Every structure is written in structure tokens, then in C-alpha cells.
Amino acid sequence: MRLRLLTIGLALPALAGVAAAQVAPTPDEVAGYSGLHAAAHAGDAERIAEFAASGADVDARDGAGRTPAHVAAFASNDEALRALAAAGADLNALEGQAYDVLTIAAVANDPALVKLALALGNRADLVTSPYDGTALIAAAHLGHHEVVRVLAAGGAPLDHVNNLGWTALMEAVVLGDGGPAHVATVQVLLSAGADPAIGDRNGVTPLAHAEARGYSQIAALLEAAQLE
């Protein structure tokens, strides 16, 4: 059994870039922006209001399916995002890779932008990414424990299973490095009520994966949680 788990562990790093599948606007794309997309990237809330008042489509798409709200999120422009939301932009829209503003903010490890997106109506339970995941799963994968804390408090589904067969807790183990950030992430998830007994498609639990990788601190947390 231990050999099988170690084999699984060796195969998984190839998937470590799943949350990084997001593609921010390139310099050439930004140079070609006009109207609301340009204003969103520049963080120009006044121009956003002007364009919206003149009838511009606040949910217009660029060549990659990004709305101005996505562009504002990639640029971490909070005021632009507020202006777009005030103008009626859909904060739950998905861009071409199926990411929303919230998941973009989660991957960027931007707790303030995550809080803002939630306050503006971005749903914490939205299924996003090519992996049918959530913003919480993306943040857990990357060890962004403060973002995980904000999302958990904001009602993110703790035990959502993506199309890889993994929960946020599982991703924090199998795609994490066992270091302090991922230890903290596991601790936040468990404290919020994530179920440590949900295994992967083969029935292998997060605890078993942690033990196979030698992640002793994470294993101790998971073992304690299972005894509660």
C-alpha cells in the first residue's frame, strides 16, 4: 500500500500548475485595449462610470473572453472593480478559461480583493476553472491560507470535489509542498469544518497522502481531526 501511495505522489507534481492555468492579459493585449477594458486595466473608476453612463457594455469580452471586471481583477484594481459593479457588471461571469474575479483574486493571494469581490456579489460557491473547482480549491492548492480563511468565512463550500476527484483539503496535500503555508492552509480548512475523511477517486485519504509524502505536521493535524 505504501509503495502505491508513493507512486501516486510521484505522478502528481505534473498537475501542480492547475490553478496557474489563468492567463492574465499580455502587454500586447493591454496595448490594444480601449474603452472599458482599458479603463479597468488602468484603474480609472471615473472613466468606467463615464463609459457605462454612455451605454458601453460593462460585460464586453476581449479575445480571451475576459470582461472588464476580469481585467480589473488581474490588475488588482479595487476601485475599478467597485466602479464596474456599481455600473451593473456581472461579477460571476467566467472568462475563457472559466475563471471568475474571485478565483483570479484567490490565485493572486490577494485577501483584500477576495473580500471585495465577495462584498460586491461574487459567489463563493461558483464552480470555476477547467477543473470544475472553486476559488477555495485554487487557494488551498497554492497554500494561500489567509485567502482560504476569508473564503471559508464567506461561505465557500468546504468539501466541493473537482473533476480531478479532489477537495480543497486534498489539493492542499497532494499539490502542496508540506511547508508552513500548506500546514496553515490545512489547519484553516479543518478549523472551518472541512471533512478529512473524503478520499480521492481511489479512496486514498488526505492523511494517507500526507504520510506517504512525509508531511508530518499535516499528517498530525489530519489524524487529530479524524479522532474528533
Summary of the structure (lengths in Angstrom):
residues: 228
radius of gyration: 18.9
end to end distance: 25.4
largest distance: 64.8
contacts: 783
relative contact order: 0.11
helix: 57%
strand: 1%
